[in-house]
Amino acid sequence: MRRRKFLAVLSGAAAWPLSARAAESHPRIGILTINSAEYDAPYLAAFRDGLQRLGHVEGRNVTIDYRNSNGDAKALSELASELIKLKPNVVLANSISPTRAVKRISPSLPIICPGFGDAFVPSLAASFAHPGGSVTGIASVVEGLIGKLTELTLDAIPTTTKIGFLSNPTGASTPTNEKQIRSSAQARGIEVRIEQVEKREDINGAFRRLSQEKVQAVIAVPNGLINSELKQIVELQMTLGLPLVFGQRSGVDAGGLASYGVSTSESYRRVAIYADKILKGATPGDLPIEFPNKIELAVNLKTAKALGLIVPPSLLDRADVVIE
């Protein structure tokens, strides 16, 4: 009897390491973003959906480790180190700052990005067609897209003569975005007031100054800080009566007036294809950076009503999404 008990215990003890090793043999995907967890949730759901369609089910045959910096660019290096210690096979980094944080620590680790922009070239990728290094993904913008936010503002509020622009000086794409906004506004005879916001504490003061400058609308483009502080930004919109025009639908879902930009959910779903290829042995540098295939215009009629605005029917007819 004692011998049988001993063998049973020995058998169980031997089985555990085997199952543990089996779990450890699963490929590992790290995720690093500069956003809040709340903001990331629907997009990571789209990424998981994309993985599942390709046969990668979290907890069953793939492990996913997630870290986010909640809008704080300075925290990314430490978070990247945490992820890299877990030995991922590939890392999803949502934008240029998380990508740089990972690449600084592990230059050859494959990185996929659903928010690829011109600021990646040539420091992180030689070109869109031939990245040539460890980074690839889906473009987050197409040429002239940011400038069209000025046009959207005029379409939504035809009487606009002065707009505000929230700009985060720590963002890699900030100089390009500012240039496009200034150029498109100048071409339409619109005055621009730029307010820099580097941390959450800057946002309230920026809006107050824009209100004092009597801007008639505020444009905000995708950025880690802005993405993480949507609630505060939308509340200030209502408090000060400053309609918000975003470069991403999430801003309208949060209560902004209108948005025009790439479908982020679709980009996250598509970038799962890159993860699948890399897990099967592909090299990131050989995978061309693809352009977005879905750009959407969204309008929030509930917000328009609360702000006392009447959205022109011509704009509503063009909208892909109308929140009532």
Stockholm file with secondary structure:
# STOCKHOLM 1.0

chainA/1-324         MRRRKFLAVLSGAAAWPLSARAAESHPRIGILTINSAEYDAPYLAAFRDGLQRLGHVEGRNVTIDYRNSNGDAKALSELASELIKLKPNVVLANSISPTRAVKRISPSLPIICPGFGDAFVPSLAASFAHPGGSVTGIASVVEGLIGKLTELTLDAIPTTTKIGFLSNPTGASTPTNEKQIRSSAQARGIEVRIEQVEKREDINGAFRRLSQEKVQAVIAVPNGLINSELKQIVELQMTLGLPLVFGQRSGVDAGGLASYGVSTSESYRRVAIYADKILKGATPGDLPIEFPNKIELAVNLKTAKALGLIVPPSLLDRADVVIE
#=GR chainA/1-324 SS CHHHHHHHHHHHHHHHHHHHHHHHTSCEEEEEESSCHHHHHHHHHHHHHHHHHTTCCBTTTBEEEEEECTTCGGGHHHHHHHHHHTCCSEEEESSHHHHHHHHHHCTTSCEEEEEECGGGTTTTCSCSSCCCSSEEEEESCCTTTTTHHHHHHHHHCTTCCEEEEEECTTCTTHHHHHHHHHHHHHHTTCEEEEEECSSHHHHHHHHHHHHHTTCSEEEECCCHHHHHTHHHHHHHHHHHTCCEEESSHHHHHTTCSEEEEECHHHHHHHHHHHHHHHHTTCCGGGSCCBCCSCEEEEEEHHHHHHTTCCCCHHHHHHCSEEEC
#=GC SS_cons         CHHHHHHHHHHHHHHHHHHHHHHHTSCEEEEEESSCHHHHHHHHHHHHHHHHHTTCCBTTTBEEEEEECTTCGGGHHHHHHHHHHTCCSEEEESSHHHHHHHHHHCTTSCEEEEEECGGGTTTTCSCSSCCCSSEEEEESCCTTTTTHHHHHHHHHCTTCCEEEEEECTTCTTHHHHHHHHHHHHHHTTCEEEEEECSSHHHHHHHHHHHHHTTCSEEEECCCHHHHHTHHHHHHHHHHHTCCEEESSHHHHHTTCSEEEEECHHHHHHHHHHHHHHHHTTCCGGGSCCBCCSCEEEEEEHHHHHHTTCCCCHHHHHHCSEEEC
//
